[in-house]
Amino acid sequence: MKYSAWMASADRAHAMTAEVAAVAVPNNPNLFHRALHIGVGDTPAEVLDPFDRRLLLLRLRHWPISDVAAHTGWSEYTVARMRDELAHLPLTA
C-alpha cells in the first residue's frame, strides 16, 4: 500500500479516536508535554505510560513516520507498528 493510501485509511480509522485524543488528558501531563513540545529527542516517548504513548502518536498522526520516529526516539518500524495497532484498538487507559 502506498503511503498516501495508508494515510487516507488511517485518517478514517482514527477519526473518532482523534477527536478523543484532542480532548483527552494525559496521565502524566508534564512528561507528555515535554515529549510533545520540547525539542526533538529531548524526552524519549519511552518514558510515557502506554496511554500517553498512544495519545502522543495520535497527536502526531499527520506527521510522516520518519519525523515521528526522530521526535519520539522510536524506530520507524515501531511507529508504523503502533499506528497500525491504533487503527484496531480503542484509546483506553
Secondary structure, 3 states (H helix, E strand, C coil): CCHHHHHHHHHHHCHHHHHHHHHCCCCCHHHHHHHHHCCCCCCCHHHCCHHHHHHHHHHCCCCCHHHHHHHHCCCHHHHHHHHHHHCCCCCCC
